[in-house]
Amino acid sequence: MAKEMIIEKSIVINKPQQEVFQFLKFIRNQDSFSVWNMKDPNKKTSSEGTDGSVGFIYSWDSKDKSVGAGSQQITKIIDGSRIEYELIFLRPMKNTGTSKFIIEPLDDNQTKVIWDFRGPTKFPMSLFKGIFQKMLGKDILQSLENLKTHLEK
């Protein structure tokens, strides 16, 4: 069994690369497209640092078991092309992971966004890796579709 779960989904957005990047670099903007952020509008949130810059931490705590509690920290930004995160999940189960957005221009008004998620899978949870990949992959793809709709308005 693989010790790491890797999920990668992408979408093409009909907007210039820099416009897409400028929106994605702010974690708080995920409230308008991430299915997890949108699932519980009453969740408690807090933050530390300056959103859109390395070191910013966004934390959440929800009574909804599918949202749970945890934090997301920006760990690296490559202007115009990449934003990387460290994820810490506290509930419904403790785990860690990494995530990144890769923003690639296709032409002046089209941008490909790749959302990459990686997390360790330890036994016995590794037995359910395929189920988790399918569920998370579906949620990531829906979030990317929400992002496209939001940005192309």
N, CA, C and O atoms as a GROMACS GRO file, in nm:
protein
  612
    1MET      N    1   0.083  -0.119   0.000
    1MET     CA    2   0.000   0.000   0.000
    1MET      C    3   0.088   0.126   0.000
    1MET      O    4   0.186   0.136   0.074
    2ALA      N    5   0.051   0.220  -0.085
    2ALA     CA    6   0.124   0.347  -0.091
    2ALA      C    7   0.107   0.422   0.040
    2ALA      O    8  -0.001   0.420   0.100
    3LYS      N    9   0.212   0.488   0.082
    3LYS     CA   10   0.208   0.561   0.209
    3LYS      C   11   0.161   0.704   0.191
    3LYS      O   12   0.149   0.778   0.289
    4GLU      N   13   0.136   0.745   0.066
    4GLU     CA   14   0.091   0.881   0.040
    4GLU      C   15  -0.027   0.880  -0.058
    4GLU      O   16  -0.027   0.809  -0.158
    5MET      N   17  -0.125   0.962  -0.025
    5MET     CA   18  -0.238   0.981  -0.115
    5MET      C   19  -0.211   1.107  -0.196
    5MET      O   20  -0.177   1.211  -0.140
    6ILE      N   21  -0.225   1.096  -0.328
    6ILE     CA   22  -0.202   1.210  -0.416
    6ILE      C   23  -0.326   1.230  -0.501
    6ILE      O   24  -0.374   1.137  -0.567
    7ILE      N   25  -0.378   1.352  -0.498
    7ILE     CA   26  -0.494   1.387  -0.580
    7ILE      C   27  -0.458   1.512  -0.657
    7ILE      O   28  -0.410   1.609  -0.600
    8GLU      N   29  -0.483   1.510  -0.787
    8GLU     CA   30  -0.454   1.627  -0.870
    8GLU      C   31  -0.569   1.645  -0.968
    8GLU      O   32  -0.602   1.554  -1.044
    9LYS      N   33  -0.629   1.763  -0.966
    9LYS     CA   34  -0.738   1.797  -1.057
    9LYS      C   35  -0.708   1.932  -1.118
    9LYS      O   36  -0.635   2.013  -1.060
   10SER      N   37  -0.764   1.957  -1.237
   10SER     CA   38  -0.738   2.085  -1.303
   10SER      C   39  -0.861   2.134  -1.377
   10SER      O   40  -0.956   2.060  -1.403
   11ILE      N   41  -0.856   2.262  -1.410
   11ILE     CA   42  -0.964   2.327  -1.485
   11ILE      C   43  -0.905   2.444  -1.563
   11ILE      O   44  -0.803   2.500  -1.524
   12VAL      N   45  -0.970   2.479  -1.672
   12VAL     CA   46  -0.930   2.595  -1.751
   12VAL      C   47  -1.027   2.709  -1.722
   12VAL      O   48  -1.149   2.692  -1.731
   13ILE      N   49  -0.972   2.824  -1.687
   13ILE     CA   50  -1.053   2.942  -1.654
   13ILE      C   51  -1.027   3.048  -1.759
   13ILE      O   52  -0.912   3.076  -1.794
   14ASN      N   53  -1.132   3.107  -1.809
   14ASN     CA   54  -1.122   3.208  -1.914
   14ASN      C   55  -1.095   3.346  -1.854
   14ASN      O   56  -1.177   3.438  -1.860
   15LYS      N   57  -0.978   3.357  -1.796
   15LYS     CA   58  -0.928   3.482  -1.737
   15LYS      C   59  -0.776   3.480  -1.748
   15LYS      O   60  -0.717   3.372  -1.758
   16PRO      N   61  -0.711   3.597  -1.748
   16PRO     CA   62  -0.564   3.601  -1.755
   16PRO      C   63  -0.500   3.540  -1.630
   16PRO      O   64  -0.557   3.544  -1.521
   17GLN      N   65  -0.381   3.485  -1.648
   17GLN     CA   66  -0.307   3.419  -1.541
   17GLN      C   67  -0.294   3.506  -1.416
   17GLN      O   68  -0.322   3.459  -1.306
   18GLN      N   69  -0.251   3.629  -1.431
   18GLN     CA   70  -0.226   3.713  -1.314
   18GLN      C   71  -0.354   3.741  -1.236
   18GLN      O   72  -0.352   3.749  -1.114
   19GLU      N   73  -0.465   3.756  -1.306
   19GLU     CA   74  -0.594   3.779  -1.238
   19GLU      C   75  -0.633   3.657  -1.156
   19GLU      O   76  -0.680   3.670  -1.042
   20VAL      N   77  -0.615   3.539  -1.211
   20VAL     CA   78  -0.646   3.415  -1.139
   20VAL      C   79  -0.554   3.401  -1.019
   20VAL      O   80  -0.599   3.369  -0.909
   21PHE      N   81  -0.424   3.424  -1.039
   21PHE     CA   82  -0.328   3.414  -0.930
   21PHE      C   83  -0.361   3.510  -0.817
   21PHE      O   84  -0.360   3.472  -0.700
   22GLN      N   85  -0.390   3.636  -0.851
   22GLN     CA   86  -0.419   3.737  -0.749
   22GLN      C   87  -0.539   3.698  -0.664
   22GLN      O   88  -0.544   3.730  -0.545
   23PHE      N   89  -0.636   3.631  -0.723
   23PHE     CA   90  -0.752   3.585  -0.646
   23PHE      C   91  -0.715   3.466  -0.558
   23PHE      O   92  -0.751   3.462  -0.440
   24LEU      N   93  -0.644   3.369  -0.614
   24LEU     CA   94  -0.613   3.246  -0.542
   24LEU      C   95  -0.515   3.266  -0.426
   24LEU      O   96  -0.518   3.189  -0.330
   25LYS      N   97  -0.428   3.366  -0.433
   25LYS     CA   98  -0.326   3.378  -0.329
   25LYS      C   99  -0.384   3.416  -0.192
   25LYS      O  100  -0.315   3.403  -0.091
   26PHE      N  101  -0.507   3.461  -0.188
   26PHE     CA  102  -0.572   3.494  -0.061
   26PHE      C  103  -0.656   3.376  -0.013
   26PHE      O  104  -0.756   3.342  -0.076
   27ILE      N  105  -0.616   3.314   0.098
   27ILE     CA  106  -0.688   3.198   0.151
   27ILE      C  107  -0.834   3.232   0.176
   27ILE      O  108  -0.922   3.149   0.151
   28ARG      N  109  -0.863   3.351   0.225
   28ARG     CA  110  -1.002   3.389   0.256
   28ARG      C  111  -1.093   3.380   0.132
   28ARG      O  112  -1.214   3.361   0.147
   29ASN      N  113  -1.037   3.394   0.013
   29ASN     CA  114  -1.118   3.383  -0.108
   29ASN      C  115  -1.170   3.241  -0.129
   29ASN      O  116  -1.262   3.219  -0.208
   30GLN      N  117  -1.111   3.144  -0.060
   30GLN     CA  118  -1.160   3.006  -0.071
   30GLN      C  119  -1.303   2.993  -0.017
   30GLN      O  120  -1.373   2.898  -0.050
   31ASP      N  121  -1.345   3.090   0.064
   31ASP     CA  122  -1.484   3.089   0.113
   31ASP      C  123  -1.584   3.099  -0.001
   31ASP      O  124  -1.700   3.060   0.015
   32SER      N  125  -1.542   3.150  -0.116
   32SER     CA  126  -1.635   3.168  -0.228
   32SER      C  127  -1.629   3.055  -0.332
   32SER      O  128  -1.702   3.059  -0.431
   33PHE      N  129  -1.542   2.955  -0.310
   33PHE     CA  130  -1.539   2.844  -0.406
   33PHE      C  131  -1.512   2.706  -0.346
   33PHE      O  132  -1.552   2.606  -0.405
   34SER      N  133  -1.447   2.696  -0.233
   34SER     CA  134  -1.416   2.566  -0.173
   34SER      C  135  -1.542   2.503  -0.113
   34SER      O  136  -1.609   2.565  -0.030
   35VAL      N  137  -1.572   2.380  -0.155
   35VAL     CA  138  -1.692   2.314  -0.101
   35VAL      C  139  -1.683   2.297   0.050
   35VAL      O  140  -1.785   2.300   0.119
   36TRP      N  141  -1.562   2.278   0.101
   36TRP     CA  142  -1.547   2.260   0.245
   36TRP      C  143  -1.572   2.391   0.320
   36TRP      O  144  -1.638   2.392   0.423
   37ASN      N  145  -1.519   2.502   0.268
   37ASN     CA  146  -1.540   2.632   0.332
   37ASN      C  147  -1.687   2.672   0.326
   37ASN      O  148  -1.739   2.736   0.418
   38MET      N  149  -1.755   2.635   0.217
   38MET     CA  150  -1.893   2.677   0.196
   38MET      C  151  -1.993   2.588   0.271
   38MET      O  152  -2.109   2.626   0.287
   39LYS      N  153  -1.949   2.471   0.315
   39LYS     CA  154  -2.040   2.373   0.376
   39LYS      C  155  -2.099   2.422   0.508
   39LYS      O  156  -2.215   2.393   0.537
   40ASP      N  157  -2.022   2.495   0.587
   40ASP     CA  158  -2.071   2.543   0.716
   40ASP      C  159  -2.041   2.693   0.731
   40ASP      O  160  -1.934   2.731   0.778
   41PRO      N  161  -2.139   2.777   0.690
   41PRO     CA  162  -2.116   2.922   0.701
   41PRO      C  163  -2.106   2.969   0.846
   41PRO      O  164  -2.063   3.082   0.871
   42ASN      N  165  -2.144   2.884   0.943
   42ASN     CA  166  -2.140   2.923   1.085
   42ASN      C  167  -2.014   2.874   1.156
   42ASN      O  168  -2.003   2.888   1.278
   43LYS      N  169  -1.920   2.816   1.083
   43LYS     CA  170  -1.798   2.768   1.147
   43LYS      C  171  -1.721   2.886   1.206
   43LYS      O  172  -1.730   2.999   1.158
   44LYS      N  173  -1.647   2.858   1.310
   44LYS     CA  174  -1.562   2.960   1.370
   44LYS      C  175  -1.430   2.962   1.293
   44LYS      O  176  -1.373   2.857   1.265
   45THR      N  177  -1.384   3.081   1.259
   45THR     CA  178  -1.257   3.094   1.188
   45THR      C  179  -1.168   3.196   1.259
   45THR      O  180  -1.217   3.286   1.327
   46SER      N  181  -1.040   3.180   1.240
   46SER     CA  182  -0.944   3.278   1.290
   46SER      C  183  -0.825   3.278   1.195
   46SER      O  184  -0.809   3.187   1.114
   47SER      N  185  -0.744   3.381   1.207
   47SER     CA  186  -0.627   3.388   1.121
   47SER      C  187  -0.513   3.459   1.191
   47SER      O  188  -0.533   3.536   1.286
   48GLU      N  189  -0.393   3.432   1.142
   48GLU     CA  190  -0.272   3.496   1.193
   48GLU      C  191  -0.189   3.539   1.073
   48GLU      O  192  -0.172   3.464   0.978
   49GLY      N  193  -0.138   3.659   1.078
   49GLY     CA  194  -0.052   3.708   0.972
   49GLY      C  195  -0.130   3.784   0.865
   49GLY      O  196  -0.243   3.827   0.887
   50THR      N  197  -0.066   3.802   0.750
   50THR     CA  198  -0.124   3.878   0.640
   50THR      C  199  -0.165   3.782   0.529
   50THR      O  200  -0.082   3.714   0.470
   51ASP      N  201  -0.296   3.779   0.503
   51ASP     CA  202  -0.346   3.690   0.398
   51ASP      C  203  -0.279   3.724   0.265
   51ASP      O  204  -0.257   3.841   0.234
   52GLY      N  205  -0.247   3.620   0.189
   52GLY     CA  206  -0.182   3.639   0.061
   52GLY      C  207  -0.030   3.642   0.070
   52GLY      O  208   0.038   3.670  -0.028
   53SER      N  209   0.024   3.614   0.191
   53SER     CA  210   0.169   3.612   0.205
   53SER      C  211   0.212   3.488   0.284
   53SER      O  212   0.134   3.431   0.360
   54VAL      N  213   0.338   3.448   0.263
   54VAL     CA  214   0.392   3.330   0.330
   54VAL      C  215   0.382   3.348   0.481
   54VAL      O  216   0.414   3.454   0.535
   55GLY      N  217   0.337   3.242   0.547
   55GLY     CA  218   0.322   3.244   0.692
   55GLY      C  219   0.180   3.265   0.739
   55GLY      O  220   0.149   3.238   0.855
   56PHE      N  221   0.091   3.313   0.651
   56PHE     CA  222  -0.048   3.335   0.689
   56PHE      C  223  -0.112   3.202   0.727
   56PHE      O  224  -0.097   3.103   0.656
   57ILE      N  225  -0.185   3.201   0.840
   57ILE     CA  226  -0.253   3.080   0.887
   57ILE      C  227  -0.402   3.110   0.900
   57ILE      O  228  -0.443   3.207   0.963
   58TYR      N  229  -0.481   3.023   0.839
   58TYR     CA  230  -0.628   3.029   0.847
   58TYR      C  231  -0.671   2.904   0.922
   58TYR      O  232  -0.636   2.792   0.883
   59SER      N  233  -0.748   2.921   1.030
   59SER     CA  234  -0.795   2.808   1.109
   59SER      C  235  -0.947   2.806   1.110
   59SER      O  236  -1.012   2.910   1.100
   60TRP      N  237  -1.002   2.687   1.121
   60TRP     CA  238  -1.147   2.670   1.124
   60TRP      C  239  -1.185   2.567   1.229
   60TRP      O  240  -1.107   2.478   1.264
   61ASP      N  241  -1.308   2.581   1.278
   61ASP     CA  242  -1.363   2.486   1.375
   61ASP      C  243  -1.513   2.480   1.352
   61ASP      O  244  -1.583   2.579   1.367
   62SER      N  245  -1.561   2.361   1.315
   62SER     CA  246  -1.702   2.343   1.281
   62SER      C  247  -1.761   2.226   1.358
   62SER      O  248  -1.692   2.128   1.387
   63LYS      N  249  -1.888   2.237   1.390
   63LYS     CA  250  -1.959   2.126   1.451
   63LYS      C  251  -1.999   2.023   1.345
   63LYS      O  252  -2.032   1.909   1.378
   64ASP      N  253  -1.997   2.064   1.218
   64ASP     CA  254  -2.026   1.974   1.106
   64ASP      C  255  -1.908   1.876   1.092
   64ASP      O  256  -1.795   1.918   1.066
   65LYS      N  257  -1.935   1.747   1.108
   65LYS     CA  258  -1.828   1.647   1.104
   65LYS      C  259  -1.753   1.642   0.972
   65LYS      O  260  -1.636   1.604   0.968
   66SER      N  261  -1.818   1.680   0.862
   66SER     CA  262  -1.750   1.675   0.733
   66SER      C  263  -1.658   1.796   0.712
   66SER      O  264  -1.578   1.798   0.619
   67VAL      N  265  -1.670   1.896   0.800
   67VAL     CA  266  -1.582   2.014   0.794
   67VAL      C  267  -1.473   2.003   0.900
   67VAL      O  268  -1.356   2.028   0.872
   68GLY      N  269  -1.512   1.966   1.020
   68GLY     CA  270  -1.416   1.943   1.128
   68GLY      C  271  -1.343   2.067   1.173
   68GLY      O  272  -1.397   2.177   1.173
   69ALA      N  273  -1.218   2.046   1.212
   69ALA     CA  274  -1.134   2.155   1.262
   69ALA      C  275  -0.993   2.135   1.211
   69ALA      O  276  -0.947   2.023   1.191
   70GLY      N  277  -0.924   2.247   1.190
   70GLY     CA  278  -0.786   2.240   1.145
   70GLY      C  279  -0.733   2.376   1.106
   70GLY      O  280  -0.790   2.479   1.140
   71SER      N  281  -0.622   2.374   1.034
   71SER     CA  282  -0.561   2.499   0.988
   71SER      C  283  -0.488   2.478   0.856
   71SER      O  284  -0.450   2.366   0.819
   72GLN      N  285  -0.471   2.589   0.787
   72GLN     CA  286  -0.403   2.591   0.658
   72GLN      C  287  -0.305   2.708   0.661
   72GLN      O  288  -0.344   2.821   0.692
   73GLN      N  289  -0.180   2.682   0.628
   73GLN     CA  290  -0.076   2.785   0.629
   73GLN      C  291  -0.012   2.796   0.492
   73GLN      O  292   0.023   2.696   0.430
   74ILE      N  293   0.004   2.921   0.445
   74ILE     CA  294   0.076   2.944   0.320
   74ILE      C  295   0.225   2.924   0.348
   74ILE      O  296   0.282   2.991   0.434
   75THR      N  297   0.287   2.831   0.275
   75THR     CA  298   0.429   2.801   0.298
   75THR      C  299   0.520   2.852   0.187
   75THR      O  300   0.640   2.870   0.208
   76LYS      N  301   0.464   2.876   0.067
   76LYS     CA  302   0.547   2.924  -0.044
   76LYS      C  303   0.459   2.990  -0.148
   76LYS      O  304   0.350   2.943  -0.178
   77ILE      N  305   0.509   3.099  -0.202
   77ILE     CA  306   0.441   3.167  -0.314
   77ILE      C  307   0.545   3.197  -0.420
   77ILE      O  308   0.648   3.258  -0.393
   78ILE      N  309   0.515   3.155  -0.542
   78ILE     CA  310   0.595   3.195  -0.658
   78ILE      C  311   0.503   3.285  -0.739
   78ILE      O  312   0.405   3.239  -0.798
   79ASP      N  313   0.536   3.413  -0.741
   79ASP     CA  314   0.446   3.513  -0.798
   79ASP      C  315   0.395   3.473  -0.936
   79ASP      O  316   0.472   3.445  -1.028
   80GLY      N  317   0.264   3.472  -0.947
   80GLY     CA  318   0.199   3.445  -1.074
   80GLY      C  319   0.178   3.299  -1.107
   80GLY      O  320   0.100   3.267  -1.196
   81SER      N  321   0.247   3.208  -1.036
   81SER     CA  322   0.239   3.069  -1.082
   81SER      C  323   0.214   2.961  -0.978
   81SER      O  324   0.176   2.850  -1.015
   82ARG      N  325   0.233   2.989  -0.849
   82ARG     CA  326   0.222   2.879  -0.754
   82ARG      C  327   0.197   2.930  -0.612
   82ARG      O  328   0.256   3.029  -0.568
   83ILE      N  329   0.108   2.859  -0.540
   83ILE     CA  330   0.084   2.887  -0.397
   83ILE      C  331   0.082   2.751  -0.328
   83ILE      O  332   0.009   2.661  -0.369
   84GLU      N  333   0.163   2.736  -0.222
   84GLU     CA  334   0.173   2.608  -0.152
   84GLU      C  335   0.127   2.625  -0.007
   84GLU      O  336   0.144   2.730   0.054
   85TYR      N  337   0.069   2.516   0.046
   85TYR     CA  338   0.011   2.518   0.180
   85TYR      C  339   0.051   2.395   0.260
   85TYR      O  340   0.079   2.288   0.204
   86GLU      N  341   0.052   2.413   0.392
   86GLU     CA  342   0.058   2.300   0.484
   86GLU      C  343  -0.079   2.293   0.550
   86GLU      O  344  -0.134   2.395   0.590
   87LEU      N  345  -0.132   2.173   0.560
   87LEU     CA  346  -0.264   2.153   0.621
   87LEU      C  347  -0.250   2.067   0.746
   87LEU      O  348  -0.178   1.968   0.747
   88ILE      N  349  -0.320   2.108   0.850
   88ILE     CA  350  -0.326   2.029   0.973
   88ILE      C  351  -0.473   2.006   1.004
   88ILE      O  352  -0.549   2.101   1.026
   89PHE      N  353  -0.513   1.880   1.007
   89PHE     CA  354  -0.650   1.843   1.038
   89PHE      C  355  -0.656   1.790   1.181
   89PHE      O  356  -0.580   1.701   1.218
   90LEU      N  357  -0.746   1.848   1.260
   90LEU     CA  358  -0.760   1.806   1.400
   90LEU      C  359  -0.882   1.716   1.419
   90LEU      O  360  -0.877   1.621   1.498
   91ARG      N  361  -0.989   1.745   1.347
   91ARG     CA  362  -1.113   1.667   1.350
   91ARG      C  363  -1.170   1.662   1.210
   91ARG      O  364  -1.148   1.759   1.136
   92PRO      N  365  -1.238   1.562   1.167
   92PRO     CA  366  -1.284   1.447   1.243
   92PRO      C  367  -1.173   1.346   1.273
   92PRO      O  368  -1.190   1.262   1.361
   93MET      N  369  -1.060   1.352   1.200
   93MET     CA  370  -0.946   1.268   1.237
   93MET      C  371  -0.818   1.349   1.219
   93MET      O  372  -0.807   1.434   1.131
   94LYS      N  373  -0.722   1.320   1.306
   94LYS     CA  374  -0.596   1.393   1.299
   94LYS      C  375  -0.516   1.346   1.179
   94LYS      O  376  -0.503   1.226   1.153
   95ASN      N  377  -0.463   1.443   1.105
   95ASN     CA  378  -0.378   1.413   0.991
   95ASN      C  379  -0.312   1.542   0.945
   95ASN      O  380  -0.346   1.650   0.992
   96THR      N  381  -0.219   1.529   0.855
   96THR     CA  382  -0.153   1.645   0.795
   96THR      C  383  -0.156   1.626   0.644
   96THR      O  384  -0.188   1.518   0.594
   97GLY      N  385  -0.122   1.730   0.574
   97GLY     CA  386  -0.116   1.720   0.429
   97GLY      C  387  -0.054   1.845   0.371
   97GLY      O  388  -0.025   1.941   0.442
   98THR      N  389  -0.035   1.840   0.241
   98THR     CA  390   0.010   1.959   0.168
   98THR      C  391  -0.083   1.978   0.050
   98THR      O  392  -0.145   1.884   0.000
   99SER      N  393  -0.091   2.101   0.008
   99SER     CA  394  -0.176   2.135  -0.106
   99SER      C  395  -0.108   2.247  -0.182
   99SER      O  396  -0.031   2.324  -0.126
  100LYS      N  397  -0.140   2.255  -0.311
  100LYS     CA  398  -0.086   2.368  -0.389
  100LYS      C  399  -0.175   2.395  -0.507
  100LYS      O  400  -0.241   2.307  -0.562
  101PHE      N  401  -0.174   2.522  -0.546
  101PHE     CA  402  -0.235   2.565  -0.670
  101PHE      C  403  -0.120   2.596  -0.766
  101PHE      O  404  -0.028   2.670  -0.732
  102ILE      N  405  -0.127   2.539  -0.885
  102ILE     CA  406  -0.031   2.570  -0.990
  102ILE      C  407  -0.112   2.643  -1.098
  102ILE      O  408  -0.212   2.591  -1.148
  103ILE      N  409  -0.067   2.762  -1.133
  103ILE     CA  410  -0.141   2.849  -1.226
  103ILE      C  411  -0.057   2.864  -1.352
  103ILE      O  412   0.053   2.920  -1.349
  104GLU      N  413  -0.110   2.814  -1.464
  104GLU     CA  414  -0.035   2.814  -1.590
  104GLU      C  415  -0.113   2.888  -1.698
  104GLU      O  416  -0.231   2.860  -1.719
  105PRO      N  417  -0.048   2.982  -1.767
  105PRO     CA  418  -0.117   3.051  -1.876
  105PRO      C  419  -0.128   2.960  -1.998
  105PRO      O  420  -0.032   2.892  -2.034
  106LEU      N  421  -0.245   2.959  -2.061
  106LEU     CA  422  -0.261   2.887  -2.188
  106LEU      C  423  -0.252   2.985  -2.304
  106LEU      O  424  -0.199   2.954  -2.410
  107ASP      N  425  -0.306   3.105  -2.280
  107ASP     CA  426  -0.290   3.218  -2.371
  107ASP      C  427  -0.319   3.343  -2.289
  107ASP      O  428  -0.326   3.335  -2.166
  108ASP      N  429  -0.336   3.459  -2.352
  108ASP     CA  430  -0.355   3.583  -2.277
  108ASP      C  431  -0.480   3.584  -2.190
  108ASP      O  432  -0.485   3.654  -2.089
  109ASN      N  433  -0.582   3.508  -2.227
  109ASN     CA  434  -0.708   3.511  -2.154
  109ASN      C  435  -0.757   3.374  -2.109
  109ASN      O  436  -0.875   3.357  -2.080
  110GLN      N  437  -0.667   3.277  -2.103
  110GLN     CA  438  -0.703   3.144  -2.053
  110GLN      C  439  -0.593   3.095  -1.961
  110GLN      O  440  -0.474   3.105  -1.992
  111THR      N  441  -0.636   3.041  -1.847
  111THR     CA  442  -0.542   2.995  -1.746
  111THR      C  443  -0.582   2.857  -1.697
  111THR      O  444  -0.700   2.831  -1.669
  112LYS      N  445  -0.485   2.769  -1.687
  112LYS     CA  446  -0.509   2.636  -1.630
  112LYS      C  447  -0.472   2.642  -1.483
  112LYS      O  448  -0.363   2.686  -1.446
  113VAL      N  449  -0.565   2.595  -1.398
  113VAL     CA  450  -0.539   2.587  -1.254
  113VAL      C  451  -0.535   2.440  -1.217
  113VAL      O  452  -0.630   2.365  -1.242
  114ILE      N  453  -0.425   2.399  -1.156
  114ILE     CA  454  -0.409   2.262  -1.107
  114ILE      C  455  -0.412   2.269  -0.955
  114ILE      O  456  -0.340   2.347  -0.893
  115TRP      N  457  -0.497   2.186  -0.895
  115TRP     CA  458  -0.503   2.176  -0.749
  115TRP      C  459  -0.446   2.041  -0.711
  115TRP      O  460  -0.501   1.937  -0.748
  116ASP      N  461  -0.338   2.042  -0.638
  116ASP     CA  462  -0.266   1.922  -0.598
  116ASP      C  463  -0.280   1.907  -0.448
  116ASP      O  464  -0.252   2.000  -0.373
  117PHE      N  465  -0.322   1.788  -0.403
  117PHE     CA  466  -0.333   1.759  -0.260
  117PHE      C  467  -0.256   1.630  -0.232
  117PHE      O  468  -0.266   1.533  -0.307
  118ARG      N  469  -0.180   1.632  -0.124
  118ARG     CA  470  -0.105   1.513  -0.083
  118ARG      C  471  -0.116   1.495   0.068
  118ARG      O  472  -0.109   1.591   0.145
  119GLY      N  473  -0.132   1.370   0.108
  119GLY     CA  474  -0.140   1.342   0.251
  119GLY      C  475  -0.095   1.201   0.280
  119GLY      O  476  -0.112   1.111   0.198
  120PRO      N  477  -0.038   1.180   0.398
  120PRO     CA  478   0.006   1.046   0.435
  120PRO      C  479  -0.114   0.955   0.461
  120PRO      O  480  -0.218   0.999   0.508
  121THR      N  481  -0.097   0.828   0.429
  121THR     CA  482  -0.200   0.730   0.462
  121THR      C  483  -0.132   0.618   0.540
  121THR      O  484  -0.045   0.548   0.489
  122LYS      N  485  -0.174   0.604   0.664
  122LYS     CA  486  -0.116   0.502   0.751
  122LYS      C  487  -0.217   0.389   0.769
  122LYS      O  488  -0.338   0.411   0.766
  123PHE      N  489  -0.168   0.270   0.788
  123PHE     CA  490  -0.253   0.155   0.814
  123PHE      C  491  -0.328   0.179   0.945
  123PHE      O  492  -0.265   0.223   1.041
  124PRO      N  493  -0.456   0.154   0.955
  124PRO     CA  494  -0.544   0.083   0.862
  124PRO      C  495  -0.614   0.176   0.762
  124PRO      O  496  -0.684   0.128   0.672
  125MET      N  497  -0.598   0.309   0.776
  125MET     CA  498  -0.667   0.402   0.686
  125MET      C  499  -0.620   0.384   0.542
  125MET      O  500  -0.695   0.417   0.449
  126SER      N  501  -0.500   0.334   0.522
  126SER     CA  502  -0.450   0.313   0.387
  126SER      C  503  -0.537   0.215   0.309
  126SER      O  504  -0.538   0.216   0.186
  127LEU      N  505  -0.609   0.131   0.379
  127LEU     CA  506  -0.699   0.035   0.313
  127LEU      C  507  -0.814   0.107   0.242
  127LEU      O  508  -0.872   0.053   0.148
  128PHE      N  509  -0.846   0.227   0.287
  128PHE     CA  510  -0.957   0.304   0.231
  128PHE      C  511  -0.909   0.417   0.139
  128PHE      O  512  -0.987   0.505   0.102
  129LYS      N  513  -0.782   0.413   0.103
  129LYS     CA  514  -0.722   0.520   0.023
  129LYS      C  515  -0.801   0.547  -0.105
  129LYS      O  516  -0.825   0.663  -0.138
  130GLY      N  517  -0.841   0.444  -0.175
  130GLY     CA  518  -0.916   0.462  -0.301
  130GLY      C  519  -1.046   0.536  -0.280
  130GLY      O  520  -1.083   0.620  -0.361
  131ILE      N  521  -1.116   0.504  -0.172
  131ILE     CA  522  -1.244   0.571  -0.141
  131ILE      C  523  -1.218   0.718  -0.109
  131ILE      O  524  -1.289   0.806  -0.158
  132PHE      N  525  -1.115   0.745  -0.027
  132PHE     CA  526  -1.082   0.884   0.008
  132PHE      C  527  -1.040   0.963  -0.116
  132PHE      O  528  -1.081   1.078  -0.132
  133GLN      N  529  -0.960   0.902  -0.203
  133GLN     CA  530  -0.917   0.972  -0.324
  133GLN      C  531  -1.036   1.008  -0.412
  133GLN      O  532  -1.042   1.118  -0.467
  134LYS      N  533  -1.130   0.917  -0.424
  134LYS     CA  534  -1.249   0.944  -0.506
  134LYS      C  535  -1.333   1.056  -0.445
  134LYS      O  536  -1.375   1.148  -0.516
  135MET      N  537  -1.357   1.050  -0.312
  135MET     CA  538  -1.438   1.152  -0.245
  135MET      C  539  -1.370   1.289  -0.251
  135MET      O  540  -1.432   1.388  -0.288
  136LEU      N  541  -1.242   1.294  -0.214
  136LEU     CA  542  -1.170   1.421  -0.214
  136LEU      C  543  -1.152   1.474  -0.356
  136LEU      O  544  -1.161   1.595  -0.378
  137GLY      N  545  -1.128   1.386  -0.450
  137GLY     CA  546  -1.113   1.428  -0.589
  137GLY      C  547  -1.240   1.492  -0.641
  137GLY      O  548  -1.235   1.592  -0.713
  138LYS      N  549  -1.355   1.435  -0.605
  138LYS     CA  550  -1.484   1.491  -0.646
  138LYS      C  551  -1.503   1.630  -0.585
  138LYS      O  552  -1.549   1.722  -0.652
  139ASP      N  553  -1.468   1.646  -0.457
  139ASP     CA  554  -1.481   1.775  -0.390
  139ASP      C  555  -1.385   1.880  -0.447
  139ASP      O  556  -1.422   1.997  -0.462
  140ILE      N  557  -1.263   1.838  -0.479
  140ILE     CA  558  -1.166   1.931  -0.538
  140ILE      C  559  -1.214   1.976  -0.676
  140ILE      O  560  -1.207   2.094  -0.709
  141LEU      N  561  -1.264   1.882  -0.755
  141LEU     CA  562  -1.313   1.918  -0.888
  141LEU      C  563  -1.433   2.012  -0.879
  141LEU      O  564  -1.443   2.108  -0.955
  142GLN      N  565  -1.526   1.985  -0.785
  142GLN     CA  566  -1.640   2.074  -0.768
  142GLN      C  567  -1.594   2.213  -0.724
  142GLN      O  568  -1.649   2.313  -0.768
  143SER      N  569  -1.494   2.218  -0.637
  143SER     CA  570  -1.440   2.347  -0.593
  143SER      C  571  -1.378   2.423  -0.710
  143SER      O  572  -1.395   2.544  -0.722
  144LEU      N  573  -1.306   2.352  -0.797
  144LEU     CA  574  -1.248   2.416  -0.915
  144LEU      C  575  -1.357   2.468  -1.009
  144LEU      O  576  -1.344   2.576  -1.067
  145GLU      N  577  -1.464   2.391  -1.023
  145GLU     CA  578  -1.576   2.438  -1.107
  145GLU      C  579  -1.640   2.563  -1.046
  145GLU      O  580  -1.677   2.655  -1.118
  146ASN      N  581  -1.652   2.565  -0.911
  146ASN     CA  582  -1.703   2.684  -0.842
  146ASN      C  583  -1.610   2.803  -0.865
  146ASN      O  584  -1.657   2.915  -0.887
  147LEU      N  585  -1.478   2.779  -0.861
  147LEU     CA  586  -1.380   2.884  -0.886
  147LEU      C  587  -1.397   2.942  -1.026
  147LEU      O  588  -1.398   3.063  -1.044
  148LYS      N  589  -1.410   2.855  -1.123
  148LYS     CA  590  -1.428   2.898  -1.264
  148LYS      C  591  -1.553   2.984  -1.277
  148LYS      O  592  -1.550   3.090  -1.338
  149THR      N  593  -1.664   2.937  -1.219
  149THR     CA  594  -1.790   3.013  -1.225
  149THR      C  595  -1.774   3.150  -1.160
  149THR      O  596  -1.818   3.251  -1.215
  150HIS      N  597  -1.710   3.152  -1.043
  150HIS     CA  598  -1.692   3.277  -0.969
  150HIS      C  599  -1.605   3.377  -1.048
  150HIS      O  600  -1.640   3.495  -1.058
  151LEU      N  601  -1.494   3.330  -1.103
  151LEU     CA  602  -1.402   3.420  -1.171
  151LEU      C  603  -1.452   3.464  -1.309
  151LEU      O  604  -1.416   3.572  -1.356
  152GLU      N  605  -1.534   3.382  -1.372
  152GLU     CA  606  -1.580   3.417  -1.506
  152GLU      C  607  -1.710   3.498  -1.507
  152GLU      O  608  -1.762   3.530  -1.614
  153LYS      N  609  -1.762   3.532  -1.388
  153LYS     CA  610  -1.884   3.613  -1.380
  153LYS      C  611  -1.868   3.745  -1.453
  153LYS      O  612  -1.961   3.825  -1.456
   0.00000   0.00000   0.00000
